[in-house]
Amino acid sequence: MSADRPISRRTLLGGLALAATATRARAQGFAGLGSDAAGFAPVTPGRQLVFPADFGAHPEFRIEWWYLTANLRDAQGARYGVQWTLFRQALAPPPQRDGWASQQIWMGHAAVTGADDHRFAETFARGGIAQAGVTAMPFHAWIDRWEMKAYEPFDVSNLAPIEVTARGNDFAYTLRLDAARAVVPQGDRGYSRKSDRGQASYYYSQPCFTAAGDLTLAGRPVRVTGPAWMDREWSSQPLAADQTGWDWFSLHLDSGEKVMLFRLRQRDGADTFAGNWIARDGRSIQLAPSAIAMAPTGFTGIGPRKLPTRWRLDIAGHGLAIDCTPLNPHSWMATRFPYWEGPIACHGSHAGVGYLEMTGY
């Protein structure tokens, strides 16, 4: 493992600001997602997603992210996973302040996972001084020298093509992402309910990216290709105070369908489930919570934690009954706010690949 954490005035100030929220946030992820959100913009049903505007940042909300995962293979068939994530957190509600007075904190995570190693890097930036940010058109997301940016001819409906780059102490990658289908709203036309008590986010995905490019691992170049998935989500309070974290799956099935599933864990066991079945023709079908069954079947010890890294997934009505196994069960992101994130393979009624993210353990 590696963690690239450059030391600078920007990093120090960002780290100190984040540390102030660390006790509660470690249970629920970056930004204390279950705490009070007074003064921030609310998430309400009925808002229509607007592109390209919703490619960009929403500073009136407390938290958002641009989240890419890719399941890749080299010419010899060896499997890899790549992650690129940019998070924005507002430390205080609007009005927005300029320069070093900005209340926006940015955090970037990048990782490359193989069967025998998991390499990751983390960096922070303070908003207001151009070291991190997102513009909607032309689409460009960056933190330091890590970038996700559009290339011409850019298709607004597909969010493609784009190029993504990142670098850590012992890895780097450059991937080009293309897509032949439009982005997919999650939940109710982009309104994603997270609890029965009003918590929600705005959420859409591009599950149909195809990636091609190069990894550099300890100085060794590796040419790779494969499917990729991008999630865009923003909110001011996406978790309730009694929710401890989530288990999230994105699946690329060999039969051509795409599937998103998540479980938000609740202390009393009354977990919240949601999901989306994306047919081969691109049609999006929201899944009823009662149709989703997710059960751990195997665990991995990582330090003091016992993490469910093998899963059984069943979706009534779609004939899905699969077992999911990790490429590397030790895909632990030992970042300031730690979590598990790694590529998986699926076997059973359907075969395929995907990604699993688990927070709050």
N, C-alpha and C positions, 0 to 999 in steps of 0.2 A: 504494500500500500504506500501511497504517497499523498501528501497534502500540500498544495502550493498556496502559501499564505503570505504574499508580499507585505513587508512592514513599511508603512508610510504614515504620514499624518492622516491621510484619508482612511487607511485601514484601521489605524488606532482609534480614530473618532467613531468610525462605524462600528467597530467591535465593542467600544464602551457603551454606545447607545443600545446595541443589541443585548449586551450583557444585562442591562437594567431590566429587561423583560424575560431573562433566561429561565427563572425558576418555573413560571407557569408555562412558558412557551415550549419547554422541553417535553412536556406531556402532550401538547397539541400541535407542535410544529412551529415554524417560523411565524412570528408576530402575535403569539398568544391568541390563537384563532377563536377561542371560546369566551374571551373576556368582553367587557362592555364596549360598545361601538358608538357611544354618543358623539354626535358631531360629524360623523362620517355619513356618506350617502348610503341610503338603504337599497337593498335588492328587492324588487317587487315584480310580481308576475305581470306579463303583458308588454314588457319592453321589447321592442324589435331589435335584433342585432343589425348593425349597420356597417357595411364594408365599403371602403377600407378603414373607416374611422376606428372600428373595434379591433383592428390589428395593433393600434397604438395604446399608450398608457392612459389610465383612468385615475389621476391623482386624488380625486375626491373620494375614492374608496380606499380602505385601509390596506388591502393586500391584493396582489395579483401576481400571475406568473405566466411565462412562455416556456413550455415544457416539451422537449423533443426526446424521443427514444427511438433507437434503430436496432433491428436484428439483422446482423450482417454475416456474410461468409467470405472467405478468401478463395483463391483458385483451387486450393487443395481440399476445400470443404470445411475447414476449421471455422468454428462459430465464434462470433464476438457480439458484444452489446456496446452501444454508445449512448451516452446521455449528455444533453446540453440544456441547462435550465437557467433562466434569469428570473429572479424574484424582486419585486418592489414592495416595500413596507413604508407606510406613513406613520411617523412617530406621534403626530398630532393632527387633529382635523384641519380642514381649510379655515381661513384663506391660505393659499400657497405663499411661501416665502422664497426669496431669491438667494442665489449664491450660497455661501457657507451657512446661512440661516435656514436653508431648505430643510424641511422635516422629512424628506424622502431619503430612505436608505435602500441601496441596491445590493443584492447578493447573487453571485454566480456559482453554479456547480457544473463541473464537467467530469465525465468518467468514461473509461474504456474497461470492459470486463471480458476476460477470457476464461477458459475452463480452469486455469491454474493461477490466475492473478486478477486482481481488481485494483485499478489505478484511478485515483480521483484527485481533483483539485478544487479549491474554494477561493473566492476572492470577494472583497467588499468595496463599495464605493458610496460616497455621499452624493446625493442629488444636488443639482443647482450649479455644478462646476464642469459639466460636459464629460465626466469620466464614465458615465453610464447613462443609458436612456433608451427610449424607443420612439421612433417616428412612424406614423401610419403610412405615409405616402411621400416618397418611396419608402417601402417598409425597410426598417433598419433597427435592429436591437443589438446593443453592445454593452460590454463592461470591460474596461481596459482594452486589451487587444483581442478579446473574444468577440466574435460577431455572428449575427444571423441577418443576412441582407438579401434583398430582392435583386433579381437579374431580369433584363429585358429579353423577350417580351413577357412582362409580368401579367399574369391572369388574376385579377382581383377575386373572382369567384373561387379559384382553386388555391390561392395563396402560394403560387408557384410560377416560375422556379425560384428557389432561394439557395444560398450557400451558407454553410455553418462551419465555423472554425473555432478551435480552442487549443490550449497548450498547458500542460503541467510539467512537473520536474522531469518525468520519465515517459511522457507520452505527448502526442499531438494528433490532431485529425483535421481534415478538410473534406466535407461531403457536399455534393450537389443533390438537391431534393427536387424532384418533379412530381406532378400529380395530374391525373386525367379526370378527376372528379372534384366537385365542389366541397367546401367545408361542411361539416355536419353539426347542427345545433344539438346540444344535449338537453335532456329533461324536456320541459314544455317549451319548445321553440327557443331554447337557450336559457330558460329559468330552471335551475337545478336545485331541487329541494334537498336539504341536508338534515332536517329534523321535523317533527310535528309541532315545534315551538317557534317556527318562523325563520330559522336559519336557512340560508340559501346562497347561491352564487349565480353569476352569469357564466356560461360555460359552452364552448364549442370546440370541436376537434377537426383536424385534418388527418384522418386515419389511412389515407390512400397514397401517402408519399412513397416513392421509390428512391432509394439512396444509392449513390455511387461515389467512390472517392478513395482516399488514402488515410491509413493510420500509420503513425510512427511510434513504435514501441521500443524503448531503450535504444534508439537510434536505428532500428530495423524497419524499413518501409513494408507495408502490407496493403495491397489493393483489395477493396471489399465492395460488395453490393448487397442489397436486400431491402425489405420493407421498413418503413419508418412511420411514426405516429407523433403528431403534435397536439398538445392540449393547450387551450387558452382559457384562463379562468380568473375572475376578479370578484371581490366581495368585501364587505366590512365586518361580517361575523359569520363565517361559514360553518362553525361548529357551535353546539350548545355547551354550556358549562359542564354538563355531566357526560360529554362525549370525550373519549380518551385518545382517539386516533382513527386511522382508516387502513383498509386493505383494498388496493385498487389494481385491476387487471386491464390490460389492453391486449387483444388477441388478433393475430392475422391467421385465419384458418386457410389450409391448403385448398379447401373447396371454394374459396373466393370471398366468403363472408368476413366481416370484421365485428368484433364484440368488445364493448366496454362494460365492466362490472365494478361496483364498489360496495363495501360494507363500512359504515361508520359505527364503531364500537361504542356502546353505552354501558355505564357502570352497572345498571340493573339488568343487563342482558337483552333489553329490547332494542336490538340493533336496527339501524336504518339501511335498507338495501335499495340499489338503483342500478339500472343497466340499459343498454342500447344494442339492438341487433341490427347490423347494417348489411343488407342483402347484396348479392353480387351485382345487381343493377344500380346500387347506390341508395336504394330506398331504406329509410331509417325507421325502425320499429322500436318504440320504447317498451321496456319490459316491466311488467307488474312486479312489485317487490315479492309477492307470494310465489312468483314463477322462478325465483333465483334461490339456489342452494349453494352455499360455499362452506366447505369444511376442511380444516387442516388435517393432513394425514402423516406428516413428518416434521420434525423440528431440528434446528441447528443451534448449538450453543455458541454464542459470541460474547466473550467476557461474562458478565453476570446475567446476560439476557438469554432467554430461550425463545427463538423465533420460529414461527410456522412457515417453513420454506417449501413444503410440498402440500399441494391442495387438490381436492376433488371439487369440480364445478359441474353443476347440473342446471339446465334451463328447460323447464317444462314447456311443451308446445313447440320447441325447435329441435328436439331430439338430441340435445347436447348433453353428453355425459363423459367428461374427460378428466384425466389426471394431469396435473401440471408439475413439472420438475425443474429446478433451477439449473442453469449452466454452471453457476458457481454459488453454492449455498452461503459463501462468506462475502457476499456483495454488500458489505456494510459501509455506508457513507459516514465515516467518523468525522463529520463536520461539526460546526458549532452547535447546530441543531440536528442530531444524528437520526438516521433512518436507514432502512434496507431498500435497495433499488437494484434490480438486475433482470437479465433476460431469462426467459423460461421456454420450455418446449411442452407441447400438449400431445397427449395420446389417448385413444379411446374411440368414441363415436366419430370424432373429428381429429385430424392431426393439424399441427401448426406451430407457430412460435408467437412470442409476445413478451410483455414486460409485467413485472409485479413490483408494486411499491407498498411498503408497510411503514406506518409512522406510529409513534406513541408507545413503543415497546421498551 
